[in-house]
């Protein structure tokens, strides 16, 4: 069965949306990784969970937009969506998170180290 190119546009846009979701998922996992940045095992496990979740999102996107049939342009749409998210929304999200964490650091009382016994 032949399809014209215009009928593929909604499928491509659906894949682009799936890529945006993968980008958002990356930011969510990045927030969970921050407290564990020194624990390489936990970071590795969280990375593995991200890749598994991103694979599920990609598979469900392909299933929804094209009945699971893989097409190169759909994979390009997924990649382009993730790239666009990282270059636009993710920067805003990161800046917002840094501003919020800086505000919390300013409001936290400064604890001075006192020495109980001086020699």
C-alpha positions as CSV (number, residue, x, y, z in Angstrom):
1,X,0.0,0.0,0.0
2,X,1.4,3.4,-0.9
3,X,1.2,6.4,1.4
4,X,1.9,9.9,0.4
5,X,4.4,11.9,2.4
6,X,1.9,14.2,3.9
7,X,0.1,11.3,5.7
8,X,3.4,10.5,7.5
9,X,3.7,14.0,9.1
10,X,1.4,13.2,12.1
11,X,3.5,10.1,12.7
12,X,6.7,12.0,12.7
13,X,5.2,14.7,15.0
14,X,4.1,11.9,17.3
15,X,7.7,10.5,17.4
16,X,9.0,14.0,18.0
17,X,6.6,14.2,21.0
18,X,7.9,10.9,22.2
19,X,11.5,12.3,22.0
20,X,10.4,15.3,24.1
21,X,9.0,12.9,26.7
22,X,12.4,11.0,26.8
23,X,14.1,14.4,27.3
24,X,11.8,15.2,30.2
25,X,12.4,11.7,31.6
26,X,16.2,12.4,31.5
27,X,15.7,15.6,33.5
28,X,13.7,13.8,36.1
29,X,16.3,11.1,36.4
30,X,19.0,13.7,36.6
31,X,17.3,15.2,39.7
32,X,17.2,11.8,41.3
33,X,20.9,11.3,40.6
34,X,22.1,14.5,42.2
35,X,22.3,13.3,45.8
36,X,24.1,10.2,44.7
37,X,26.8,11.7,42.5
38,X,29.6,10.2,44.5
39,X,28.1,6.7,44.6
40,X,29.0,5.2,41.3
41,X,26.9,2.0,41.8
42,X,23.7,4.0,42.4
43,X,24.4,6.3,39.5
44,X,24.9,3.3,37.3
45,X,21.7,1.7,38.4
46,X,19.8,5.0,37.8
47,X,21.3,5.2,34.4
48,X,20.2,1.7,33.6
49,X,16.7,2.6,34.8
50,X,16.6,5.6,32.6
51,X,17.7,3.6,29.5
52,X,15.0,1.0,30.2
53,X,12.4,3.7,30.7
54,X,13.5,5.5,27.6
55,X,13.3,2.3,25.6
56,X,9.8,1.7,26.9
57,X,8.7,5.2,25.9
58,X,10.3,4.8,22.4
59,X,8.6,1.4,21.9
60,X,5.2,2.7,23.1
61,X,5.6,5.7,20.8
62,X,6.4,3.5,17.8
63,X,3.5,1.3,18.8
64,X,1.1,4.2,19.1
65,X,2.1,6.2,16.0
66,X,2.8,3.5,13.5
67,X,1.5,0.2,14.9
68,X,5.0,-0.8,16.0
69,X,6.5,-0.7,12.6
70,X,10.0,0.8,12.9
71,X,10.8,3.5,10.3
72,X,14.0,5.5,10.1
73,X,12.2,8.8,10.1
74,X,10.4,7.8,13.3
75,X,13.7,7.2,15.0
76,X,15.0,10.5,13.7
77,X,11.8,12.1,15.1
78,X,12.5,10.6,18.5
79,X,16.1,11.8,18.4
80,X,15.2,15.2,17.2
81,X,12.6,15.6,20.0
82,X,15.1,14.6,22.7
83,X,17.7,17.0,21.1
84,X,15.2,19.9,21.0
85,X,14.2,19.3,24.6
86,X,17.8,19.3,25.8
87,X,18.6,22.5,23.8
88,X,15.5,24.4,24.9
89,X,13.3,23.3,27.8
90,X,16.0,21.5,29.7
91,X,18.1,24.6,29.9
92,X,15.2,26.5,31.4
93,X,14.5,23.6,33.8
94,X,18.1,23.5,34.9
95,X,18.3,27.2,35.5
96,X,15.0,27.1,37.5
97,X,16.4,24.2,39.6
98,X,19.7,26.0,40.3
99,X,17.8,29.2,41.3
100,X,15.5,27.2,43.7
101,X,18.5,25.3,45.2
102,X,20.4,28.6,45.6
103,X,17.4,30.2,47.4
104,X,17.2,27.2,49.8
105,X,20.9,27.5,50.5
106,X,20.5,31.2,51.3
107,X,17.6,30.6,53.7
108,X,19.4,27.7,55.5
109,X,21.0,28.9,58.7
110,X,24.8,29.0,58.6
111,X,26.1,26.6,61.1
112,X,29.5,27.7,62.4
113,X,31.8,25.1,63.6
114,X,32.7,25.8,67.2
115,X,35.4,24.2,69.2
116,X,34.2,23.1,72.6
117,X,37.7,22.7,73.9
118,X,40.6,24.9,72.8
119,X,44.1,24.0,73.7
